[in-house]
Amino acid sequence: MPSAFNFSASPFDCLTPEQRRLVQNNVDIAYFPQGETILDLGSQPSHLFVIIKGYVQQFDGNEVITTYGPDDCFDGRGLVAGKVSSRFVAAEEVVAYQLAKQAVSDLIADNATFGALLFSDLSNKLNALSERQSQHELQSLAMARVDAAFIHPPHFVDADTSILEVVKKFQALRIGAVLVRDARATPPALGIFTTTGLQKAILHGVPLDQLPVGELANFALVTVRPSDLIGDALAT
């Protein structure tokens, strides 16, 4: 259980003390000699790598498209898609942290900023690939479906559930959002309430144990189907 993890580097600089402990409890150190393939095309990644020492090159065929150095992380894209769409090779001797996939999934679910930073790196890479007209990478993404990504199961509450009960559920289940069913609407409606709505709830003036979550839930959901492409979902 390494204790010297650099939490000042993005996207880990936004983690809470509890989330930092999660990282420390689920990270190991890996060593790769120069020239070793760390992740191969089409493989199913089980870890997010954060480089401590050395450099890693990302290949599209025989062409180097990106080089990663100390404090850089890879391959978040492969974890999201469920398979690696490039080849990652140690350009020199590499020492890296490897953070377990489930821990990354938990961090994304618990910390929206962490997920945004991790996925913003993915978006930058997609833009770069688009600009250089690399169809191989874009086709790999196009083949990945939303239901191939790792996500937490949804949690539902009724619209008349109090905000206080919802907050207790947030804490007990370590989640940051619930889906809200309103059976009284015509037709029945489905909305969402997240931790960002707690400020409005506090300022609402009604005690939290008497304030129904349905009053503050957002019922204008943006949805995708399980069969939709991850690239389309990210664009949406």
C-alpha positions as CSV (number, residue, x, y, z in Angstrom):
1,M,0.0,0.0,0.0
2,P,2.2,2.9,-1.2
3,S,1.9,6.1,0.9
4,A,3.8,8.6,-1.3
5,F,1.1,8.9,-4.0
6,N,1.2,12.4,-5.5
7,F,-2.3,13.8,-4.8
8,S,-1.2,17.3,-6.1
9,A,-1.4,16.1,-9.7
10,S,-4.6,16.2,-11.8
11,P,-7.1,14.6,-11.6
12,F,-6.3,13.4,-8.1
13,D,-5.9,16.9,-6.6
14,C,-9.6,17.3,-6.1
15,L,-10.1,14.2,-3.9
16,T,-11.4,14.3,-0.4
17,P,-9.4,12.7,2.5
18,E,-11.7,9.6,2.4
19,Q,-11.2,9.3,-1.4
20,R,-7.5,9.6,-1.0
21,R,-7.6,6.7,1.4
22,L,-9.5,4.7,-1.2
23,V,-6.7,5.3,-3.6
24,Q,-4.0,4.3,-1.2
25,N,-5.9,1.1,-0.3
26,N,-6.3,0.1,-4.0
27,V,-3.0,1.1,-5.6
28,D,0.1,-0.9,-6.3
29,I,3.4,-0.1,-8.0
30,A,4.3,-1.7,-11.3
31,Y,7.7,-1.9,-13.1
32,F,8.1,-2.1,-16.9
33,P,11.5,-2.4,-18.6
34,Q,12.3,-0.3,-21.7
35,G,10.4,-1.6,-24.8
36,E,7.8,-3.6,-22.9
37,T,4.2,-3.3,-24.1
38,I,2.2,-2.2,-21.0
39,L,-1.2,-2.3,-22.7
40,D,-1.8,-3.9,-26.1
41,L,-4.5,-3.1,-28.7
42,G,-7.8,-4.8,-27.9
43,S,-6.9,-5.9,-24.4
44,Q,-9.3,-5.3,-21.4
45,P,-7.6,-2.9,-18.9
46,S,-7.9,-3.6,-15.2
47,H,-6.1,-0.5,-13.9
48,L,-5.5,3.2,-14.5
49,F,-1.7,3.8,-14.6
50,V,-0.1,6.9,-13.1
51,I,3.6,7.3,-14.1
52,I,6.2,7.8,-11.3
53,K,9.3,7.5,-13.4
54,G,10.0,7.2,-17.1
55,Y,8.0,7.8,-20.2
56,V,5.3,5.8,-22.0
57,Q,4.5,6.2,-25.7
58,Q,1.0,5.6,-27.2
59,F,1.0,4.1,-30.7
60,D,-1.5,4.2,-33.5
61,G,-0.1,1.5,-35.7
62,N,3.6,2.3,-35.9
63,E,3.2,6.0,-35.3
64,V,3.7,7.6,-31.8
65,I,0.7,9.9,-31.1
66,T,1.2,10.8,-27.5
67,T,4.0,10.5,-24.9
68,Y,3.2,10.4,-21.2
69,G,5.6,11.4,-18.4
70,P,5.8,11.6,-14.6
71,D,2.4,12.3,-13.0
72,D,0.5,11.6,-16.2
73,C,-2.2,8.9,-16.2
74,F,-3.4,6.5,-18.8
75,D,-5.5,4.7,-20.1
76,G,-8.8,6.2,-18.8
77,R,-10.3,5.8,-22.2
78,G,-9.7,2.1,-22.2
79,L,-11.3,1.8,-18.8
80,V,-14.4,3.6,-20.0
81,A,-14.7,1.7,-23.3
82,G,-13.9,-1.7,-21.8
83,K,-10.9,-2.3,-24.1
84,V,-7.7,-0.6,-25.2
85,S,-7.8,1.0,-28.6
86,S,-4.0,1.9,-28.8
87,R,-0.7,0.3,-27.9
88,F,1.2,1.7,-24.8
89,V,4.9,1.0,-24.7
90,A,7.6,1.9,-22.2
91,A,9.9,4.3,-24.0
92,E,12.4,3.8,-21.2
93,E,12.3,2.1,-17.8
94,V,8.9,2.9,-16.2
95,V,7.8,2.8,-12.7
96,A,4.1,3.5,-12.3
97,Y,1.2,3.3,-9.8
98,Q,-1.7,1.1,-11.0
99,L,-5.0,2.0,-9.5
100,A,-7.7,-0.8,-9.6
101,K,-10.6,-0.3,-12.0
102,Q,-13.3,-0.5,-9.3
103,A,-11.6,2.2,-7.3
104,V,-11.6,4.5,-10.4
105,S,-15.3,3.7,-10.9
106,D,-16.0,4.6,-7.3
107,L,-14.1,7.9,-7.6
108,I,-16.0,8.8,-10.7
109,A,-19.3,8.1,-9.0
110,D,-18.4,9.9,-5.8
111,N,-16.6,12.9,-7.2
112,A,-17.9,14.7,-10.2
113,T,-14.8,16.9,-10.5
114,F,-12.5,13.9,-10.7
115,G,-14.7,12.3,-13.4
116,A,-14.8,15.6,-15.4
117,L,-11.0,16.0,-15.2
118,L,-10.4,12.4,-16.2
119,F,-12.9,12.6,-19.1
120,S,-11.6,16.0,-20.2
121,D,-8.3,14.3,-20.9
122,L,-10.2,11.8,-23.0
123,S,-12.0,14.6,-24.9
124,N,-8.6,16.3,-25.6
125,K,-7.3,13.1,-27.1
126,L,-10.4,12.6,-29.2
127,N,-10.0,16.1,-30.6
128,A,-6.4,15.5,-31.4
129,L,-7.2,12.3,-33.1
130,S,-9.9,14.0,-35.1
131,E,-7.6,16.8,-36.2
132,R,-5.0,14.3,-37.5
133,Q,-7.8,12.3,-39.2
134,S,-6.9,9.0,-37.5
135,Q,-9.9,6.8,-38.5
136,H,-8.5,3.8,-36.7
137,E,-8.9,5.3,-33.2
138,L,-12.3,6.9,-34.0
139,Q,-13.7,3.6,-35.3
140,S,-12.5,1.9,-32.1
141,L,-14.5,4.3,-30.1
142,A,-17.5,4.1,-32.5
143,M,-17.7,0.3,-31.8
144,A,-17.9,0.8,-28.0
145,R,-21.4,0.9,-26.6
146,V,-22.7,2.6,-23.5
147,D,-23.6,-0.7,-21.8
148,A,-19.9,-1.7,-22.2
149,A,-18.8,1.1,-19.8
150,F,-18.6,0.4,-16.1
151,I,-21.3,2.3,-14.2
152,H,-23.0,2.0,-10.8
153,P,-26.5,0.7,-10.7
154,P,-29.2,3.5,-10.4
155,H,-30.9,4.1,-7.1
156,F,-34.6,5.2,-7.1
157,V,-36.7,7.1,-4.6
158,D,-40.3,8.3,-4.7
159,A,-41.0,12.0,-5.2
160,D,-42.4,12.4,-1.7
161,T,-39.2,11.1,0.0
162,S,-37.7,13.7,2.2
163,I,-34.4,15.4,1.4
164,L,-33.1,14.2,4.8
165,E,-33.8,10.5,3.8
166,V,-32.1,11.1,0.4
167,V,-29.0,12.5,2.1
168,K,-28.9,9.5,4.4
169,K,-29.0,7.3,1.2
170,F,-26.2,9.3,-0.3
171,Q,-24.0,8.6,2.7
172,A,-25.0,5.0,3.2
173,L,-24.6,4.0,-0.4
174,R,-21.7,6.4,-1.2
175,I,-23.5,7.9,-4.2
176,G,-24.1,11.4,-5.4
177,A,-27.4,11.1,-7.2
178,V,-30.8,9.4,-7.1
179,L,-33.5,9.0,-9.7
180,V,-36.8,10.4,-8.6
181,R,-40.1,8.7,-9.5
182,D,-43.2,10.9,-9.6
183,A,-46.2,8.6,-10.0
184,R,-48.6,11.5,-9.5
185,A,-47.6,13.2,-12.8
186,T,-49.4,12.4,-16.0
187,P,-47.7,10.5,-17.5
188,P,-45.5,9.3,-14.6
189,A,-42.3,11.2,-14.6
190,L,-38.6,10.4,-13.8
191,G,-36.2,13.0,-12.6
192,I,-32.8,13.2,-10.9
193,F,-31.6,14.8,-7.6
194,T,-27.9,15.2,-7.0
195,T,-25.6,16.6,-4.3
196,T,-25.5,19.9,-6.1
197,G,-29.2,20.4,-5.2
198,L,-28.5,20.3,-1.5
199,Q,-27.7,24.0,-1.3
200,K,-31.1,24.9,-2.8
201,A,-32.7,22.5,-0.3
202,I,-31.0,24.2,2.6
203,L,-32.0,27.6,1.4
204,H,-35.5,26.5,0.7
205,G,-36.6,27.3,4.2
206,V,-38.5,24.0,4.8
207,P,-37.0,21.6,7.3
208,L,-35.1,18.9,5.3
209,D,-37.1,16.1,6.9
210,Q,-40.3,17.8,5.6
211,L,-39.1,18.8,2.1
212,P,-40.0,16.3,-0.6
213,V,-37.2,15.6,-3.0
214,G,-39.7,15.8,-5.9
215,E,-39.9,19.6,-5.4
216,L,-36.2,20.1,-6.2
217,A,-35.6,17.2,-8.6
218,N,-34.8,17.9,-12.2
219,F,-37.3,16.2,-14.5
220,A,-35.7,17.4,-17.8
221,L,-33.4,14.4,-18.1
222,V,-31.0,13.9,-20.9
223,T,-30.9,10.2,-21.7
224,V,-29.1,7.7,-23.9
225,R,-29.9,4.1,-24.7
226,P,-27.7,1.2,-23.6
227,S,-27.0,0.5,-27.3
228,D,-25.9,4.0,-28.0
229,L,-22.2,4.7,-28.7
230,I,-19.9,6.1,-25.9
231,G,-18.6,8.7,-28.3
232,D,-22.2,9.9,-29.0
233,A,-22.9,10.0,-25.2
234,L,-19.8,12.1,-24.5
235,A,-20.8,14.5,-27.3
236,T,-24.3,14.8,-25.9
